[in-house]
Amino acid sequence: MTYFAETRSLFPDVDDVTVPARGPTGRTPSYLHDHRKRLRERFLTGGAAAVPDYELLELVLFRAIPRQDVKPLARALIEAFGDFNRVVSAPISQLMQVTGVGESVAIELKVVEAAAHRLARAKVMQRLVVSSWDALLDYCHTVMAHRDTEQFRILYLDTKNVLIADEEQAKGTLDHVPVYPREVVKRALELNAASLILVHNHPSGDPTPSEMDINMTNQIILAANALSIAVHDHLIIGKSCEISFRSEGLIK
């Protein structure tokens, strides 16, 4: 069983959590208390680089499961999804198929994902795209690279190429997402955007554009150009890399 409890710090000592004790003597086993203390100290001293993925997951799981050894669950999650990023990005329905994952664990993981998305987004919003291009790519990978279905996003820029809006235009299936050029252009006019960057992901992990991707991009360019709105690029996000239509010569 998993318990919720308020804590006084990001990584509270086990004794700070007012939940039923786990040990037969009514106290948290000393080996578990010591392990958590050592892991917290290592993280606070060396940061995320000092701990592997499964131990970083342990730190997250400490809050959802205060008085239980969470190492086996952390390892099970890594085995099921591959790495830390894929664990926190996994849908709740898939997370809860892993033995030991209940509602509180799933919520804790999705809070971490939401925080990562907001931090990455804050680095690019209201900033010049040219000067924050690497941060923009990081944001797109953070939000889209580990999704199991296609998503199409539009980045709207003003006349100075400052990012003024980032919106999900459509969700799709494993290998298709419906996009309507008229809706893309209509929203650009509503935001008074001068240009666009199109972004979508390939859940397969391979960002190579399909013929459908190329045709859809050309349709949006035609619709946007008719209203003097430029399409700067179309980024396809894979698992560990991306493809730029402009860099590939697919947008002139």
C-alpha positions in Angstrom: 0.0 0.0 0.0 1.2 3.5 -0.8 0.7 6.5 1.5 0.6 10.3 0.9 2.0 12.5 3.6 3.1 16.1 3.8 6.9 16.6 4.2 9.1 19.5 5.3 11.8 19.2 2.6 12.3 18.0 -0.9 14.0 14.8 0.3 12.6 14.3 3.8 14.1 11.9 6.4 12.0 8.8 6.8 11.1 9.9 10.3 9.6 13.1 8.9 6.8 11.2 7.3 3.9 10.3 9.5 2.8 7.0 8.0 2.6 3.5 9.6 6.0 1.9 10.3 7.1 -0.9 8.1 9.5 -2.9 10.3 8.3 -5.6 12.7 9.6 -3.5 15.6 7.5 -0.5 14.6 10.4 1.4 13.2 11.9 1.8 9.7 14.7 -0.8 9.2 18.1 0.9 9.7 19.5 -0.4 6.4 16.7 1.3 4.5 17.1 4.6 6.5 20.9 4.5 5.9 20.5 3.7 2.2 18.1 6.6 1.6 20.3 9.0 3.6 23.5 8.0 1.6 21.6 8.3 -1.7 20.3 11.8 -0.8 23.7 13.0 0.3 25.3 11.7 -2.9 22.7 13.5 -5.0 23.0 16.7 -3.0 26.8 16.6 -3.4 27.2 15.5 -7.0 23.8 16.3 -8.6 22.1 14.1 -11.1 25.4 13.1 -12.7 26.3 11.3 -9.5 23.5 8.8 -9.7 22.4 6.4 -12.4 18.8 6.4 -13.8 17.4 3.8 -11.4 18.7 5.7 -8.3 17.3 9.0 -9.6 14.0 7.1 -9.8 14.5 5.9 -6.3 14.8 9.5 -5.1 11.5 10.3 -6.8 9.8 7.2 -5.4 10.9 7.9 -1.8 8.1 10.5 -1.7 5.4 8.2 -3.0 6.5 5.2 -0.9 8.1 6.5 2.3 8.8 3.3 4.2 9.6 0.6 1.7 12.6 -0.5 -0.4 11.9 1.1 -3.8 15.1 -0.1 -5.5 13.3 -3.2 -7.0 10.5 -1.0 -8.4 12.9 1.5 -9.8 14.8 -1.3 -11.6 11.5 -2.7 -12.8 10.5 0.6 -14.3 13.8 1.0 -16.1 13.5 -2.5 -17.4 10.0 -1.9 -18.7 10.6 1.5 -20.4 14.3 1.8 -21.0 15.6 4.8 -19.1 14.6 7.6 -16.7 13.1 9.9 -19.5 11.0 7.1 -20.9 9.7 6.2 -17.4 8.5 9.7 -16.6 7.1 10.1 -20.1 5.1 6.9 -20.1 1.3 7.2 -20.0 -0.2 6.5 -16.6 -2.1 3.5 -18.0 1.2 1.9 -19.0 3.0 2.8 -15.7 0.3 1.2 -13.7 0.8 -2.1 -15.5 4.1 -2.4 -13.7 3.7 -4.4 -10.5 4.1 -2.1 -7.5 3.0 1.1 -9.3 -0.2 2.6 -7.8 -1.9 5.9 -8.3 0.5 7.9 -6.0 3.6 6.6 -7.8 2.1 7.3 -11.2 1.2 10.9 -10.1 4.7 11.5 -8.6 6.3 10.5 -11.9 3.9 12.6 -14.0 4.6 15.6 -11.7 8.3 15.2 -12.5 7.5 15.1 -16.3 5.3 18.2 -16.0 8.1 20.1 -14.2 10.7 19.1 -16.8 8.4 20.4 -19.6 7.8 23.7 -17.9 11.5 24.3 -17.2 12.4 23.5 -20.8 9.6 25.7 -22.1 10.6 28.7 -19.9 14.0 28.7 -21.6 12.5 29.4 -25.1 9.3 31.4 -24.6 9.5 35.1 -25.4 13.1 34.7 -26.7 14.7 35.1 -30.0 14.7 31.7 -31.8 18.1 32.3 -33.4 19.8 32.8 -30.1 18.0 30.0 -28.3 18.0 27.3 -31.0 19.7 24.6 -28.9 17.3 25.3 -26.0 14.4 25.1 -28.5 15.6 21.7 -29.7 16.0 20.5 -26.1 12.5 21.6 -25.4 11.0 19.8 -28.4 12.9 16.6 -27.4 11.7 16.9 -23.8 8.1 17.3 -24.7 7.9 15.0 -27.8 10.7 12.5 -28.2 9.3 9.8 -25.9 5.6 10.0 -26.9 4.1 6.8 -28.2 1.8 8.6 -30.6 2.4 11.4 -33.1 1.9 15.0 -32.0 2.0 18.1 -34.2 3.0 21.4 -32.6 3.2 24.9 -34.0 5.7 27.5 -32.8 4.5 31.0 -33.6 7.0 33.8 -34.0 6.5 37.6 -34.2 8.2 39.9 -36.7 11.5 39.8 -34.7 11.5 36.0 -34.6 10.6 36.0 -30.9 8.6 32.9 -29.9 5.2 34.2 -28.8 3.2 30.9 -28.6 3.7 27.2 -28.6 0.6 25.1 -29.2 -0.4 21.6 -29.9 -2.3 21.6 -33.1 -3.2 17.9 -33.3 -2.7 14.4 -31.8 -2.5 11.3 -33.9 -1.8 7.6 -33.9 1.5 5.6 -33.9 2.3 6.8 -37.5 -0.1 9.5 -38.5 -1.4 12.8 -37.2 -4.1 14.8 -39.0 -3.1 18.4 -39.8 -5.2 21.0 -41.5 -3.4 23.9 -43.2 -6.4 26.2 -42.9 -6.5 25.8 -39.1 -2.7 26.4 -38.8 -3.0 29.7 -40.8 -6.1 30.8 -39.0 -4.5 30.4 -35.6 -1.4 32.3 -36.8 -3.6 35.2 -37.8 -5.4 35.2 -34.4 -2.0 35.4 -32.7 -0.7 38.1 -35.2 2.3 35.8 -35.9 4.6 36.7 -38.7 6.2 33.2 -39.1 5.9 29.6 -38.0 8.1 26.6 -37.1 6.3 23.3 -37.5 7.3 20.4 -35.2 6.1 16.8 -35.0 7.5 13.6 -33.6 8.0 10.1 -35.0 7.3 7.5 -32.2 9.3 5.0 -34.2 12.4 7.0 -33.3 13.5 7.5 -36.9 13.0 11.2 -37.9 13.3 10.6 -41.6 10.4 12.5 -43.3 7.8 10.5 -45.1 6.2 11.5 -48.4 3.1 12.5 -46.5 5.2 14.7 -44.2 6.7 16.5 -47.1 3.3 17.0 -48.9 1.7 18.3 -45.7 4.5 20.7 -45.2 4.2 22.1 -48.7 0.4 22.5 -48.3 1.0 24.6 -45.1 3.7 26.7 -46.8 1.3 27.5 -49.7 -1.5 28.4 -47.3 0.8 30.6 -45.2 2.5 32.3 -48.1 -0.8 33.4 -49.4 -1.2 35.5 -46.3 2.5 36.7 -46.1 3.2 34.3 -43.2 6.6 32.5 -43.5 7.3 28.9 -42.5 10.9 28.9 -41.3 11.3 25.2 -40.7 9.7 21.9 -40.0 11.4 19.8 -37.3 10.8 16.0 -37.0 11.8 14.8 -33.6 13.1 11.2 -33.2 14.2 9.4 -30.0 17.7 10.9 -29.9 18.0 13.2 -32.9 15.9 15.4 -35.2 15.7 16.4 -38.8 15.3 20.0 -40.1 13.5 20.4 -43.4 15.5 23.6 -44.1 18.8 21.9 -43.4 17.8 19.0 -45.6 16.8 21.4 -48.4 13.1 20.5 -48.2 12.2 24.1 -47.4 13.9 26.8 -49.6 
